[in-house]
Amino acid sequence: MAKSVMKPRRKAKIPQAPDIKPRRHRTLIVVADGAKARFLQSSEDHKKLVPAGEADMADDPLRLEQRNFTADLAERLDKACSAKQFDRIVLVAPKRSLGELRTLLSPRARKAVSHEVAKDLTASSPTALRKALVDALPEAAIDS
């Protein structure tokens, strides 16, 4: 019988995956109470909060109008989510307003909410607001 001679196998070259940068999340920070809402996002250098493309909302503080205002805010957040303007939302509002807003949010907007802060910070400057959020939330919730 003839002895078979096998050639050594060549090692396959595994293609290298290209370097992929981690995806940066676009976070909308909504600071609201029953009468006004501010829309902010982290600046490019992640050192401060700047107004988001959305205009702030304001209304009369009567109780029925507060409910209508909160419904308008929930509808606006749903539209922002459906237009994919932001990947996630951080809600900052007093407990009562936060609970009311939570019940009025659409399932799509509710899914986008990553964090909630039960404080009234509507009168805070963007610098003071960022400091309060850094103290209350993990850094990744604001910066990424």
N, C-alpha and C positions, 0 to 999 in steps of 0.2 A: 504494500500500500504506500502510496505517495503521501508524504507529509505535506500538509497545507501550510503555507506561510501566510499569516495574516498581517496586513499592514496596520501599523499603529493608528488609532483613531485620532483625528484632528479635533482639537478642542474648539467648540463653537464659540464664535465671538458674540458676546451679548451686547446688543446696542445699549448705549448709555442714554438714560433719559435726560432731556434738557433740564437745565436749572429752572425750577418753577418758583416764582416768588409767591409767598402766601397771599391769599386774597384778602384785601383790606375790606372790612365790613363798613358800610355806611350806616352810621347810627344817628337817628333823629332823637333829640332830647326835647321833650314837650314839658314845659313848666306851666301849670295851669291852676286856676281856682275856679270858682263858679262864675266869674265875670271876665276873666282875661286869660289868654294863653300866649306863650312865647315859644317859638320854634328855633332851636339852636343845634349846632353840630360842632364837632371838634375841628380846629383849624388844621391846615396841612402839616404844620410842625408839631401838632398835638399839645401845644402849650397853653391854648386858651380856647374858649368857646366863642363862636361867631354865629350871627344869624343864619339860619338855613334859608333856602330859596323862598320858603313860605313867608307870607306876611303875617304879623301878629294878629290875633283876634281880640276884640274887646266888646263888651256888652253892658247893659244896665244890670245892677245886682239884685233885682227883684227875684223872688223865689221861682216863680213860673218861668221867668226869662232865664234864670240860671239853668233850669232843666233843658230849655230849648238851646241854650248856648252849649251845654255839654253834648247834646244830641248833634249839633252842628260840628262840634269838634270831633266826635266819633266818626261822623260821615267824612270829614276832611281827612282823617287818618286812614280810613278805609280807601279813599281815592288815592292817597299817596302810596299805600301798599299795592293797590292794583296797578298803578303806573310804575311800580318797582323803583320809586325814587330813593327808598332806603331799605336796608336789609333788616334792621331791627330798630325798636323804639324803646326809649327809656322814659317812663312816665313819672313826673314829679308833681304831686298835688296834695292838698290836705286830705285826711282820711275820708271824709264824707264825699268830697268831689271825686276822689280816686275810686271809691266804691261805686258811685253813680256812673262814672265813665266806664268802668270795667263791665258793668251790665249792659251798656249801650254799644260797646265795640262789636264789630262784626267778627266772625270766627277767623277771618284772614288777618285782621288787625290784631286780634287777641294773640294769635300765634306769633306775630312779629314782636310783641312786647317781651323784652329780655329781662328788664328790671323795673321795679316800682319803688319809689321813695315817698313815704307818707309825710310830707312836710310842705308848708306853704313858703315857697321861695320865689314867688312871682315878683316881689319888690327887690330882689337881690341883683346886684350888678353881675355881668358875666364872669368876672374874676371871682367874686364871692361865691357865685353859684358853682363854678368849677371846683373850688376848694371844698364846698359842702358835699358835692358829688363824689370827689375823690375820697373824702372821709367815709361816706356812706356806701360806696360801691367798690367792687374790684376795679383796678386800673384798666383792665381789658374791656370793661363795659363802656368806657368813655373813649379810649384812644383808638381802638382797632376798628 
